[in-house]
Amino acid sequence: MTLNDLSPVPFEPWLEKFLEEYVPRERAFNEALWKAQTTGRKEDEGDLAAKEIRFRKLLQDPAGYRYLAGLEKQREVREPPARRQLVLLRREFEENQMDEKTLEQAIDLRVRIESEYNNFRSRLGGEEVTDNRIREILRDSGDSGEVKAAWEASKEIGPRVADRILELVEIRNRVALQLGHPNHQVLALKLAELDPEELFKLLDRIDRVTAAPYQTIKQSIDAELSARFHVPAAELAPWHYGDPFFQAPPRRSGADLDPFYEGKDLVELATRFFDGLGLEIRDLLERSDLYERPGKCQHAFCMDMNRQGDVRVLCNLKSKEKWMGTMLHEFGHAVYDKYFDPALPHLLRGPAHIFCTEAIAMLFGRLSQNRRFLSELAGASGGGSEAISRAAREELRRGQIIFMRWALVMVHFERELYGNPGQDLNRRWWDLVERFQGLKPPPGRNAPDWATKIHIATSPVYYQNYMLGELAASQLENYLIKEVLGEKNGDGGSMIGRREAGRFLVEHIFRPGRRWPWSELIRKATGKPLDAEHFIEQFARRE
């Protein structure tokens, strides 16, 4: 589609013509992305790059960008649905304003990096092992040598991709500067309707309110790990903490929830949970890819392929609490995408903001650690006992605080990465890990451990959405329990089997799609703007 002097063209007919090319190219790109993520084959990676270039070239056109920016500035398009589509599309165009060579280079780099992550398998004892196996060792072993070897093996991907990630950072920053922004992080936040200054003020508050409870939790964890590994607490290393990044709590004696899921069919449990809300996922399950396979991405995600109901989830399930939470999380994304109003225009079919769909995913994902889910759905023997109730509640609290501290590392590191990519990033990474998580780098270590986190390469400037999602999940949960379900002292488990909770989410969160900015959606759904108070009350203050 060639766009020349478009200023006299009314927006609605222009958009209709534009979507004739946009919709099929978007679908072809999504199909290629799904295929590349599930096979890891070189030919599929090449097809993905070609399909993405073809899609994004449509959004690269500078005349189209000037046309949309001019319409937005002149406020000639005033009707709310059309205005909202104009704003969203102008932002899509803006992030793609680069020359053709730069666009192709950026896409080729990202696809090759993504392929490296997808096909990477750590090596232990001369054998390739999956991420799931690495996590099992870190979580279950009591041998310092064994967990050190597993942790170090998980970091082998870093040196293989770090230089190429820095090439991507340079490209992203160059494009941002050309568009009048100091760096890519600032551009990405503004395009996502987030004010960078206000965001970091909020993050500073999260830092302050979680610092003391985190310290208490970590002291308890250090004592447990010291006894488990027979190592003085002062000598504990990053590999002792049960996770490659310490983004979740290590296994705890008397509070390990994995046994409740051992041998259970996680798909069946998730189906029963969503059935209880009146949300159908069987059609989504049929299109999804849920179990480990060579060459397949080892993580988890949800994709809306066409904004018309073809929604798919990728997982690598094991009968563990982590993967139960992941199933609930990813199908939270999926039902959001499934139940938006099909009468909405194409560009408005989707979540109001990425963090809004994260909020739903997190609201559901928390339930894998909920006493009612354990007893009523997982069939935990004695699941209603006070002991299990306390253990589940405390594990959820520990997990939330630990995750927030980890997320602070990620968001602040990306500020450093894009603000000053020439600095000693290996050292800066560990400075932030030590500041927010209290973990010291292994003596003499100088490796790009930051590059072992796939989000930095393939989902840049994303982690703040997890943090905002957790805040929104707590705010939404509070409203659901008190105002929709009419309970005074319930928790997330109160929604189990309650179709009125599902109806509320469909009508007030899912169906509106992208009709309103995220701030308006949150205010309409909960009666107040987004804030941190409910999260703080729920997790950062002791009972």
C-alpha positions as CSV (number, residue, x, y, z in Angstrom):
1,M,0.0,0.0,0.0
2,T,1.6,3.3,-1.1
3,L,0.6,6.4,0.8
4,N,1.4,9.8,-0.7
5,D,-0.5,13.0,0.0
6,L,-3.2,11.7,2.3
7,S,-4.2,14.8,4.1
8,P,-7.6,15.2,2.3
9,V,-8.5,11.5,2.8
10,P,-11.1,10.9,5.6
11,F,-9.9,8.5,8.2
12,E,-12.7,5.9,8.1
13,P,-12.4,5.0,4.4
14,W,-8.6,5.2,4.7
15,L,-8.7,2.8,7.6
16,E,-11.0,0.3,5.8
17,K,-8.6,0.2,2.9
18,F,-5.6,-0.1,5.1
19,L,-7.0,-3.0,7.1
20,E,-7.5,-5.0,3.9
21,E,-3.7,-5.4,3.9
22,Y,-3.1,-5.2,7.6
23,V,-5.3,-8.0,8.8
24,P,-4.0,-10.8,6.5
25,R,-0.4,-9.7,7.0
26,E,-0.9,-9.7,10.8
27,R,-2.4,-13.1,10.7
28,A,0.5,-14.5,8.5
29,F,3.1,-13.0,10.9
30,N,1.4,-14.6,13.9
31,E,1.1,-18.0,12.2
32,A,4.8,-17.9,11.3
33,L,5.7,-16.8,14.9
34,W,3.7,-19.7,16.4
35,K,5.3,-22.2,14.1
36,A,8.8,-21.0,14.8
37,Q,8.3,-21.1,18.5
38,T,6.9,-24.6,18.4
39,T,9.4,-26.2,16.0
40,G,12.8,-24.4,16.3
41,R,13.5,-25.3,12.6
42,K,15.7,-23.0,10.6
43,E,13.3,-22.9,7.7
44,D,10.5,-21.7,10.0
45,E,12.7,-19.0,11.4
46,G,13.4,-17.7,7.9
47,D,9.7,-17.7,7.1
48,L,9.0,-15.8,10.4
49,A,11.6,-13.1,9.5
50,A,10.1,-12.7,6.0
51,K,6.5,-12.5,7.3
52,E,7.4,-10.0,10.0
53,I,9.2,-7.8,7.6
54,R,6.3,-7.8,5.2
55,F,3.9,-6.9,8.1
56,R,6.0,-4.2,9.6
57,K,6.8,-2.6,6.3
58,L,3.1,-1.7,6.1
59,L,3.6,0.2,9.4
60,Q,6.9,1.7,8.3
61,D,5.5,4.0,5.7
62,P,6.5,7.6,6.7
63,A,3.7,9.2,4.7
64,G,1.2,7.0,6.5
65,Y,2.7,8.0,9.8
66,R,2.6,11.7,9.0
67,Y,-1.1,11.3,7.9
68,L,-2.1,9.7,11.2
69,A,0.0,12.0,13.3
70,G,-1.6,15.0,11.6
71,L,-5.1,13.7,12.1
72,E,-4.4,13.1,15.8
73,K,-2.9,16.5,16.3
74,Q,-5.7,18.3,14.5
75,R,-8.3,16.4,16.4
76,E,-10.4,16.1,13.3
77,V,-11.4,12.5,14.2
78,R,-13.5,12.9,17.3
79,E,-16.0,10.0,17.5
80,P,-14.6,7.8,20.4
81,P,-14.2,4.4,18.5
82,A,-12.6,6.0,15.5
83,R,-10.4,8.3,17.7
84,R,-9.2,5.4,19.7
85,Q,-8.3,3.4,16.6
86,L,-6.4,6.4,15.2
87,V,-4.4,6.9,18.4
88,L,-3.5,3.2,18.7
89,L,-2.5,2.9,15.0
90,R,-0.4,6.0,15.0
91,R,1.6,4.5,17.9
92,E,2.1,1.3,15.9
93,F,3.4,3.4,13.0
94,E,5.7,5.4,15.3
95,E,7.5,2.4,16.7
96,N,8.2,1.2,13.1
97,Q,9.6,4.5,11.8
98,M,13.0,3.4,10.5
99,D,14.6,2.8,7.1
100,E,14.1,-0.5,5.4
101,K,17.6,-1.7,6.0
102,T,17.4,-1.0,9.8
103,L,14.0,-2.8,10.0
104,E,15.3,-5.9,8.3
105,Q,18.4,-5.9,10.4
106,A,16.4,-5.6,13.7
107,I,14.0,-8.4,12.7
108,D,16.8,-10.7,11.5
109,L,18.8,-10.1,14.8
110,R,15.7,-10.7,17.0
111,V,14.7,-13.9,15.2
112,R,18.2,-15.3,15.3
113,I,18.5,-14.5,19.1
114,E,15.0,-16.0,19.7
115,S,16.1,-19.2,17.9
116,E,19.2,-19.4,20.0
117,Y,17.1,-19.3,23.2
118,N,14.5,-21.8,21.8
119,N,17.1,-24.3,20.8
120,F,19.4,-23.9,23.8
121,R,19.6,-26.7,26.2
122,S,22.0,-26.6,29.2
123,R,24.6,-29.2,29.5
124,L,25.2,-31.2,32.7
125,G,27.6,-34.1,32.9
126,G,28.0,-34.0,29.2
127,E,24.3,-34.3,28.5
128,E,21.7,-31.8,27.3
129,V,19.0,-31.0,29.9
130,T,15.8,-28.9,29.7
131,D,15.0,-25.8,31.7
132,N,12.5,-27.9,33.6
133,R,15.3,-30.3,34.7
134,I,17.5,-27.3,35.7
135,R,14.7,-26.0,37.9
136,E,14.1,-29.4,39.4
137,I,17.7,-29.6,40.5
138,L,17.8,-26.1,41.9
139,R,14.6,-26.6,43.7
140,D,15.1,-30.1,45.1
141,S,18.8,-30.8,45.6
142,G,20.5,-30.3,48.9
143,D,24.0,-30.6,47.4
144,S,25.9,-27.3,46.8
145,G,28.0,-28.7,44.1
146,E,25.0,-30.0,42.2
147,V,23.0,-26.7,42.3
148,K,26.1,-24.7,41.4
149,A,26.7,-26.8,38.3
150,A,23.0,-26.5,37.3
151,W,23.0,-22.7,37.9
152,E,26.1,-22.2,35.9
153,A,24.8,-24.4,33.1
154,S,21.7,-22.3,32.9
155,K,23.9,-19.2,32.3
156,E,25.7,-20.6,29.3
157,I,23.3,-19.0,27.0
158,G,24.4,-15.5,28.0
159,P,27.7,-15.3,26.1
160,R,26.1,-16.8,23.0
161,V,23.6,-13.9,22.7
162,A,24.9,-10.9,24.6
163,D,26.7,-9.2,21.7
164,R,23.7,-9.6,19.4
165,I,21.4,-8.2,22.1
166,L,23.7,-5.1,22.3
167,E,23.4,-4.7,18.5
168,L,19.6,-4.7,19.0
169,V,19.9,-2.2,21.8
170,E,21.9,0.1,19.5
171,I,19.3,-0.1,16.8
172,R,16.4,0.5,19.1
173,N,18.1,3.5,20.7
174,R,19.0,4.9,17.3
175,V,15.4,4.8,16.2
176,A,14.2,6.4,19.4
177,L,16.7,9.2,19.1
178,Q,15.5,9.9,15.5
179,L,11.9,10.1,16.9
180,G,13.0,12.7,19.5
181,H,13.3,10.4,22.6
182,P,16.4,9.9,24.7
183,N,16.4,6.1,24.4
184,H,14.3,3.1,23.5
185,Q,12.9,2.5,27.1
186,V,11.4,6.1,27.2
187,L,9.9,5.6,23.7
188,A,8.4,2.2,24.5
189,L,6.9,3.4,27.8
190,K,5.3,6.5,26.1
191,L,3.9,4.4,23.3
192,A,2.4,2.2,25.9
193,E,0.7,5.1,27.6
194,L,2.9,5.1,30.6
195,D,4.7,8.2,31.9
196,P,8.3,7.2,32.6
197,E,8.6,9.7,35.5
198,E,5.4,8.6,37.2
199,L,6.3,4.9,36.6
200,F,9.6,5.2,38.4
201,K,8.0,7.1,41.3
202,L,5.7,4.2,41.7
203,L,8.5,1.7,41.5
204,D,10.4,3.7,44.2
205,R,7.3,3.3,46.4
206,I,7.2,-0.4,45.7
207,D,10.9,-0.6,46.6
208,R,10.3,1.2,49.9
209,V,7.2,-0.8,51.1
210,T,8.6,-4.2,50.1
211,A,12.1,-3.7,51.5
212,A,11.4,-4.6,55.1
213,P,9.1,-7.6,54.5
214,Y,11.6,-8.9,51.9
215,Q,14.4,-8.6,54.3
216,T,12.4,-10.6,56.9
217,I,11.5,-13.2,54.3
218,K,15.0,-13.5,53.0
219,Q,16.4,-14.0,56.5
220,S,14.0,-16.8,57.0
221,I,15.0,-18.3,53.7
222,D,18.7,-17.9,54.4
223,A,18.2,-19.9,57.7
224,E,16.4,-22.6,55.9
225,L,18.9,-22.8,53.1
226,S,21.8,-22.8,55.5
227,A,20.4,-25.8,57.3
228,R,19.6,-27.6,54.0
229,F,23.0,-27.1,52.4
230,H,25.1,-27.1,55.6
231,V,26.5,-23.8,54.6
232,P,26.8,-20.7,56.8
233,A,24.2,-18.1,55.8
234,A,26.9,-15.6,55.0
235,E,28.3,-18.1,52.4
236,L,25.1,-18.8,50.5
237,A,25.5,-18.1,46.8
238,P,22.9,-17.3,44.0
239,W,22.7,-21.0,43.1
240,H,21.3,-21.9,46.5
241,Y,18.0,-20.0,46.1
242,G,16.1,-22.5,44.1
243,D,15.6,-20.6,40.8
244,P,18.1,-19.3,38.2
245,F,17.1,-15.7,39.0
246,F,15.5,-16.0,42.5
247,Q,12.3,-14.8,41.1
248,A,10.3,-17.3,43.1
249,P,10.8,-18.7,46.6
250,P,12.9,-21.9,47.1
251,R,11.3,-25.1,48.3
252,R,10.4,-24.9,52.0
253,S,10.1,-27.8,54.4
254,G,6.4,-28.1,55.5
255,A,5.2,-25.7,52.9
256,D,6.0,-27.4,49.6
257,L,2.9,-27.4,47.4
258,D,4.3,-29.6,44.7
259,P,3.0,-32.9,46.3
260,F,-0.6,-31.6,46.0
261,Y,-0.1,-31.6,42.2
262,E,2.0,-34.7,41.7
263,G,0.3,-37.0,39.3
264,K,-2.6,-34.6,38.6
265,D,-3.8,-33.6,35.2
266,L,-3.2,-29.9,35.2
267,V,-5.3,-29.5,32.0
268,E,-8.3,-31.1,33.7
269,L,-7.9,-28.9,36.8
270,A,-7.7,-25.7,34.8
271,T,-10.8,-26.8,32.8
272,R,-12.8,-27.3,35.9
273,F,-11.7,-24.0,37.3
274,F,-12.7,-22.0,34.2
275,D,-15.9,-24.0,34.0
276,G,-16.8,-22.8,37.4
277,L,-16.5,-19.2,36.2
278,G,-18.6,-20.0,33.2
279,L,-15.6,-19.5,30.9
280,E,-15.1,-22.2,28.2
281,I,-11.5,-23.1,27.4
282,R,-11.8,-26.5,25.7
283,D,-11.6,-24.9,22.2
284,L,-8.5,-23.0,23.3
285,L,-6.9,-26.2,24.6
286,E,-7.5,-27.9,21.3
287,R,-5.3,-25.3,19.5
288,S,-2.6,-25.1,22.2
289,D,0.8,-26.8,22.6
290,L,1.3,-27.8,26.2
291,Y,4.1,-30.3,26.6
292,E,7.9,-30.4,26.2
293,R,9.4,-31.2,22.8
294,P,12.9,-30.7,21.3
295,G,13.3,-27.4,19.5
296,K,10.2,-25.9,21.1
297,C,10.4,-22.7,23.2
298,Q,10.8,-23.8,26.8
299,H,8.8,-20.9,28.3
300,A,5.1,-20.2,28.3
301,F,2.9,-17.6,26.5
302,C,-0.5,-17.0,25.0
303,M,-1.1,-15.7,21.4
304,D,-4.2,-14.3,19.8
305,M,-3.7,-15.3,16.2
306,N,-6.4,-13.2,14.5
307,R,-8.5,-11.2,17.0
308,Q,-11.4,-13.5,16.0
309,G,-11.2,-16.3,18.4
310,D,-8.1,-18.3,17.4
311,V,-6.3,-18.0,20.7
312,R,-3.4,-20.5,21.6
313,V,-1.3,-21.2,24.6
314,L,2.2,-22.6,24.7
315,C,3.4,-24.4,27.9
316,N,5.9,-27.1,28.9
317,L,3.8,-28.8,31.6
318,K,5.0,-30.9,34.5
319,S,2.8,-31.9,37.5
320,K,4.2,-29.1,39.7
321,E,2.7,-26.1,41.4
322,K,4.7,-23.8,39.2
323,W,3.1,-25.2,36.1
324,M,-0.4,-25.2,37.6
325,G,0.0,-21.5,38.2
326,T,1.4,-21.1,34.7
327,M,-1.6,-22.9,33.2
328,L,-4.0,-20.6,35.1
329,H,-2.0,-17.6,34.2
330,E,-1.7,-18.3,30.5
331,F,-5.4,-19.3,30.1
332,G,-6.2,-16.1,32.0
333,H,-4.6,-14.3,29.0
334,A,-6.5,-16.6,26.7
335,V,-10.0,-16.0,28.0
336,Y,-9.4,-12.3,28.0
337,D,-8.6,-12.5,24.3
338,K,-11.5,-14.9,23.6
339,Y,-14.2,-12.9,25.3
340,F,-13.7,-9.4,24.0
341,D,-16.8,-8.0,22.1
342,P,-16.6,-9.4,18.6
343,A,-18.5,-6.4,17.3
344,L,-15.6,-4.2,18.1
345,P,-13.5,-2.9,15.2
346,H,-10.4,-5.0,14.5
347,L,-7.9,-2.7,16.1
348,L,-10.0,-2.5,19.3
349,R,-10.2,-6.3,19.8
350,G,-7.6,-7.0,22.5
351,P,-6.7,-6.0,26.0
352,A,-6.9,-2.3,27.1
353,H,-3.2,-2.6,28.0
354,I,-0.6,-5.4,28.3
355,F,-0.7,-5.0,32.0
356,C,-4.5,-5.4,32.1
357,T,-4.2,-8.8,30.6
358,E,-1.3,-9.6,33.0
359,A,-3.6,-8.6,35.8
360,I,-6.2,-11.2,34.8
361,A,-3.4,-13.8,34.3
362,M,-2.0,-13.0,37.7
363,L,-5.4,-13.0,39.4
364,F,-5.9,-16.6,38.2
365,G,-2.3,-17.7,38.5
366,R,-2.1,-16.9,42.2
367,L,-4.8,-19.6,42.8
368,S,-2.4,-22.5,42.5
369,Q,-1.3,-21.5,46.0
370,N,-4.8,-21.0,47.3
371,R,-6.2,-23.3,50.0
372,R,-9.6,-23.5,48.3
373,F,-8.1,-24.4,45.0
374,L,-5.9,-27.0,46.7
375,S,-8.8,-28.6,48.5
376,E,-11.7,-28.2,46.2
377,L,-10.1,-28.6,42.8
378,A,-6.7,-30.3,43.4
379,G,-8.3,-32.6,46.0
380,A,-5.6,-32.1,48.6
381,S,-6.2,-34.4,51.6
382,G,-7.0,-32.2,54.5
383,G,-6.8,-29.2,52.3
384,G,-9.2,-27.2,54.5
385,S,-6.9,-27.5,57.5
386,E,-5.6,-24.4,59.2
387,A,-2.0,-25.7,58.7
388,I,-2.3,-26.0,54.9
389,S,-4.3,-22.7,54.8
390,R,-1.5,-20.9,56.5
391,A,1.2,-22.5,54.4
392,A,-0.5,-21.7,51.1
393,R,-1.2,-18.1,52.2
394,E,2.4,-17.6,53.3
395,E,3.8,-19.1,50.2
396,L,1.7,-16.7,48.1
397,R,2.9,-13.8,50.1
398,R,6.5,-14.8,49.9
399,G,6.2,-15.3,46.2
400,Q,4.7,-11.9,45.6
401,I,7.3,-10.0,47.6
402,I,10.2,-12.0,46.1
403,F,8.8,-11.5,42.6
404,M,8.4,-7.7,43.1
405,R,12.1,-7.4,44.2
406,W,13.2,-9.4,41.2
407,A,11.1,-7.3,38.8
408,L,12.7,-4.1,40.2
409,V,16.0,-5.6,39.1
410,M,14.7,-6.0,35.5
411,V,13.1,-2.6,35.1
412,H,16.0,-0.8,36.5
413,F,18.5,-2.8,34.5
414,E,16.7,-1.9,31.3
415,R,16.9,1.7,32.3
416,E,20.7,1.3,32.6
417,L,20.9,-0.8,29.5
418,Y,19.2,1.7,27.2
419,G,20.5,4.8,29.1
420,N,24.1,3.8,29.0
421,P,24.7,0.6,27.0
422,G,28.5,1.2,26.9
423,Q,29.0,0.7,30.7
424,D,30.1,-2.5,32.4
425,L,26.7,-4.2,32.1
426,N,27.9,-7.4,33.7
427,R,28.9,-5.5,36.9
428,R,25.8,-3.3,36.8
429,W,23.5,-6.3,36.6
430,W,25.0,-7.7,39.8
431,D,24.9,-4.3,41.5
432,L,21.1,-4.2,41.0
433,V,20.7,-7.9,42.0
434,E,22.6,-7.1,45.2
435,R,20.6,-3.9,45.8
436,F,17.1,-5.3,45.3
437,Q,17.6,-9.0,46.1
438,G,20.5,-9.1,48.5
439,L,22.4,-11.7,46.4
440,K,26.1,-11.2,45.9
441,P,27.9,-12.2,42.7
442,P,30.1,-15.3,42.9
443,P,33.7,-14.2,43.5
444,G,35.5,-13.3,40.3
445,R,32.4,-13.8,38.0
446,N,32.4,-11.6,35.0
447,A,29.8,-12.9,32.5
448,P,26.8,-11.5,30.8
449,D,24.3,-13.1,33.2
450,W,21.8,-10.3,32.3
451,A,21.6,-11.9,28.8
452,T,20.3,-15.2,30.2
453,K,16.9,-13.6,30.7
454,I,15.1,-13.9,27.4
455,H,12.8,-10.9,28.0
456,I,15.7,-8.5,27.7
457,A,16.2,-9.6,24.1
458,T,12.8,-10.5,22.8
459,S,10.3,-8.7,25.0
460,P,12.1,-5.4,25.8
461,V,10.7,-2.9,28.3
462,Y,8.1,-5.4,29.4
463,Y,8.7,-6.2,33.0
464,Q,6.9,-3.1,34.4
465,N,3.7,-4.7,33.0
466,Y,4.1,-7.6,35.4
467,M,4.5,-5.2,38.3
468,L,1.5,-3.1,37.3
469,G,-0.4,-6.3,36.6
470,E,0.1,-7.5,40.2
471,L,-1.1,-4.1,41.5
472,A,-4.2,-4.3,39.3
473,A,-4.8,-7.9,40.2
474,S,-5.0,-7.1,43.9
475,Q,-7.2,-4.1,43.3
476,L,-9.5,-6.2,41.0
477,E,-9.6,-9.1,43.5
478,N,-10.6,-6.8,46.3
479,Y,-13.5,-5.3,44.3
480,L,-14.6,-8.8,43.1
481,I,-14.7,-10.2,46.5
482,K,-16.4,-7.3,48.3
483,E,-18.6,-5.7,45.7
484,V,-19.4,-8.5,43.3
485,L,-19.4,-11.6,45.6
486,G,-20.4,-9.7,48.7
487,E,-17.8,-11.3,51.0
488,K,-16.0,-9.4,53.7
489,N,-13.0,-11.6,54.4
490,G,-12.5,-13.7,51.3
491,D,-9.5,-14.1,49.1
492,G,-9.0,-15.1,45.4
493,G,-10.3,-18.6,46.2
494,S,-13.8,-17.0,46.8
495,M,-14.3,-16.8,43.0
496,I,-14.0,-20.6,42.6
497,G,-17.3,-21.9,41.2
498,R,-18.8,-18.4,41.2
499,R,-20.2,-17.6,37.7
500,E,-21.0,-14.1,38.8
501,A,-17.3,-13.5,39.1
502,G,-16.8,-14.7,35.5
503,R,-19.7,-12.6,34.2
504,F,-18.2,-9.5,35.9
505,L,-14.8,-10.0,34.3
506,V,-16.4,-10.6,30.9
507,E,-18.6,-7.6,31.0
508,H,-16.3,-5.1,32.7
509,I,-12.8,-6.2,31.6
510,F,-12.9,-8.5,28.6
511,R,-15.7,-7.2,26.3
512,P,-14.6,-3.5,26.3
513,G,-11.3,-4.6,24.6
514,R,-9.2,-1.6,23.8
515,R,-12.2,0.8,23.6
516,W,-10.8,2.9,26.4
517,P,-7.3,3.7,27.7
518,W,-6.2,1.5,30.6
519,S,-6.7,4.1,33.2
520,E,-10.3,4.6,32.2
521,L,-10.9,0.8,32.1
522,I,-9.5,0.3,35.7
523,R,-11.6,3.2,37.0
524,K,-14.8,2.0,35.4
525,A,-14.3,-1.6,36.6
526,T,-13.2,-0.9,40.2
527,G,-14.5,2.6,40.8
528,K,-11.1,4.1,41.4
529,P,-7.8,4.7,39.6
530,L,-5.0,2.2,39.8
531,D,-2.9,2.4,42.9
532,A,-0.7,0.1,45.0
533,E,-2.8,0.2,48.2
534,H,-4.5,-3.2,47.8
535,F,-1.3,-5.0,46.9
536,I,0.5,-3.4,49.9
537,E,-2.3,-4.3,52.2
538,Q,-2.5,-7.8,50.9
539,F,1.2,-8.7,50.8
540,A,3.5,-6.1,52.2
541,R,1.8,-5.7,55.6
542,R,1.9,-8.5,58.1
543,E,-1.5,-9.9,59.4
